[in-house]
Amino acid sequence: MAKATPEICIAFYSRSGHSKRLATKLAEELHADEVEITAPKYSGRFLGYMRAGFDSVRQKGALASQAFDTLKKYRHLILVGPVWTSYPAVPLRALMRQGDALPQAVSLFLTSGAHSPPLKAFAAGAADLGRPLIATGVLPNSAEDTAQEDRTIAQFLLELKEQDALISRN
C-alpha cells in the first residue's frame, strides 16, 4: 500500500539547530513533511548573528531564492523557528508575508533563548500573515530534552487538534 501524502508541512528555519530539532520532533509526531527555509545571509557565527539582529530590529528581510509554491498543497502549515529581538526570525516573517501562497491554516511554534517575550512575536506573525494563527507554541532552548519540552509539545498538539476540529465543523 502506498504511503498517503501528508496533509501537514513543517517549514522551519534554524540558525543554531534548536528549531531544526523541534521541527523534526513535530514532523515525526504529526507524520508531516519537512521543508527547510534557508537564509545564507544569516549563517556564520558572529556576522550572521549581527545581521539577523539588525534585520529583525528593522523588521526587514527577504527570503533567499527558494521556491515555496508547493506549500499551498498542504492543509496545514506549521512554521518553526527562533524568536529574534521579540519577533519571529526574519526568514519566517518573509514567508508569512506571502500569505496567499500559503495554506489557510498556519500555526507558529517558536524556540527562544527565553529573553524575548513570545506574545509580541505571535502578534507580529499573525499581522505578517494577514490572518489569525491556528495554534502557537514556544519552547525555551533551556527546556530541550526535559519534561517541560514534552508538556509544551503535547499542549501545542492538543491546541492543533482542537482548532482543526473547529475548522472542520465550519
C-alpha positions as CSV (number, residue, x, y, z in Angstrom):
1,M,0.0,0.0,0.0
2,A,1.4,3.4,-0.9
3,K,2.1,5.9,1.8
4,A,-0.6,8.6,2.0
5,T,0.6,12.2,1.1
6,P,0.9,14.2,4.4
7,E,-1.6,16.9,4.9
8,I,0.7,18.9,7.2
9,C,4.0,20.5,6.4
10,I,6.5,21.8,8.9
11,A,8.6,24.6,7.4
12,F,11.5,25.6,9.6
13,Y,14.4,28.0,9.9
14,S,17.2,27.2,12.3
15,R,20.4,29.1,12.8
16,S,21.7,27.1,15.7
17,G,19.9,23.8,15.5
18,H,17.3,24.3,18.2
19,S,14.4,24.9,15.8
20,K,15.5,22.1,13.4
21,R,15.4,19.7,16.3
22,L,11.9,20.8,17.3
23,A,10.7,20.7,13.7
24,T,11.9,17.1,13.3
25,K,10.1,16.1,16.5
26,L,6.9,17.7,15.4
27,A,7.2,16.2,11.9
28,E,7.6,12.7,13.4
29,E,4.7,13.2,15.8
30,L,2.4,14.5,13.1
31,H,3.6,12.4,10.1
32,A,4.3,15.6,8.3
33,D,6.6,16.7,5.6
34,E,9.5,19.0,6.5
35,V,10.8,21.9,4.4
36,E,13.9,23.9,5.5
37,I,13.9,27.6,5.0
38,T,17.4,28.7,4.0
39,A,18.9,32.1,4.7
40,P,22.6,32.2,3.9
41,K,22.8,35.8,4.8
42,Y,22.4,34.8,8.5
43,S,24.9,32.0,8.5
44,G,28.2,32.5,10.2
45,R,28.7,32.7,13.9
46,F,29.3,36.4,14.6
47,L,28.5,38.3,11.4
48,G,25.4,36.2,10.7
49,Y,24.1,36.8,14.2
50,M,24.6,40.6,13.9
51,R,22.8,40.7,10.5
52,A,20.0,38.7,12.0
53,G,19.5,41.0,14.9
54,F,19.9,44.1,12.8
55,D,17.3,42.9,10.2
56,S,14.9,41.8,12.9
57,V,15.0,45.2,14.7
58,R,14.5,47.0,11.3
59,Q,11.7,44.4,10.5
60,K,13.3,43.9,7.1
61,G,14.5,41.0,5.1
62,A,13.6,38.7,2.2
63,L,13.7,35.0,1.6
64,A,16.7,33.6,-0.2
65,S,15.9,32.3,-3.7
66,Q,13.9,29.3,-2.7
67,A,10.6,28.1,-4.1
68,F,7.7,27.7,-1.7
69,D,4.9,27.3,-4.2
70,T,4.3,23.7,-3.2
71,L,3.3,24.8,0.4
72,K,-0.3,25.6,-0.8
73,K,-1.0,21.9,-1.4
74,Y,-1.0,21.2,2.3
75,R,-4.0,21.5,4.5
76,H,-1.9,22.9,7.4
77,L,1.5,24.6,7.6
78,I,3.4,24.8,10.8
79,L,6.2,27.3,10.9
80,V,9.0,26.6,13.4
81,G,11.9,29.0,14.1
82,P,13.5,31.2,16.7
83,V,12.4,34.5,18.2
84,W,14.8,37.3,17.2
85,T,14.5,40.6,19.1
86,S,10.9,39.8,20.2
87,Y,9.8,38.9,16.6
88,P,9.7,35.6,14.6
89,A,13.0,35.2,12.8
90,V,13.2,37.3,9.6
91,P,13.1,34.2,7.3
92,L,9.8,33.1,8.9
93,R,8.3,36.6,8.6
94,A,9.3,36.8,5.0
95,L,7.5,33.6,4.3
96,M,4.4,34.6,6.3
97,R,4.2,37.8,4.2
98,Q,3.5,35.5,1.2
99,G,0.1,34.8,2.7
100,D,-1.8,33.9,-0.5
101,A,0.9,31.3,-1.4
102,L,0.3,29.5,1.9
103,P,-2.5,27.2,3.1
104,Q,-5.4,28.8,5.0
105,A,-4.3,27.0,8.2
106,V,-1.0,28.3,9.5
107,S,0.5,27.7,13.0
108,L,3.6,29.0,14.6
109,F,5.9,27.3,17.1
110,L,8.9,29.3,18.2
111,T,12.1,28.5,20.0
112,S,13.6,31.0,22.3
113,G,16.7,31.9,24.4
114,A,14.0,33.0,26.9
115,H,14.9,36.7,26.7
116,S,12.2,37.7,24.2
117,P,8.5,37.5,25.1
118,P,6.6,35.3,22.7
119,L,3.3,37.2,22.7
120,K,4.7,40.1,20.7
121,A,6.2,37.5,18.3
122,F,2.9,35.8,17.8
123,A,1.1,39.1,17.2
124,A,3.8,40.1,14.6
125,G,3.4,36.7,12.9
126,A,-0.4,37.0,12.6
127,A,0.0,40.5,11.3
128,D,2.5,39.4,8.7
129,L,0.2,36.5,7.7
130,G,-2.8,38.8,7.5
131,R,-5.0,36.3,9.5
132,P,-5.0,34.6,12.9
133,L,-2.6,31.8,13.6
134,I,-4.3,28.4,14.2
135,A,-2.1,27.4,17.1
136,T,1.0,28.8,18.8
137,G,3.7,27.4,21.0
138,V,7.1,28.4,22.4
139,L,9.9,26.3,23.7
140,P,12.8,27.8,25.6
141,N,16.1,26.4,24.4
142,S,16.9,25.6,28.1
143,A,13.9,23.1,28.1
144,E,15.3,20.8,25.4
145,D,15.2,17.2,26.4
146,T,13.2,17.8,29.5
147,A,9.7,17.0,30.8
148,Q,8.8,20.7,30.1
149,E,9.6,20.1,26.4
150,D,7.3,17.1,26.4
151,R,4.5,19.1,28.0
152,T,4.9,22.1,25.7
153,I,4.8,19.9,22.6
154,A,1.8,18.0,24.0
155,Q,0.0,21.3,24.6
156,F,0.7,22.5,21.1
157,L,-0.5,19.3,19.6
158,L,-3.7,19.5,21.7
159,E,-4.3,23.0,20.5
160,L,-3.8,22.0,16.9
161,K,-6.2,19.1,17.3
162,E,-8.9,21.3,18.9
163,Q,-8.5,24.1,16.3
164,D,-8.5,21.6,13.4
165,A,-11.8,20.1,14.8
166,L,-13.3,23.6,14.9
167,I,-12.2,24.4,11.3
168,S,-13.6,21.0,10.1
169,R,-17.0,21.8,11.5
170,N,-17.3,25.1,9.7
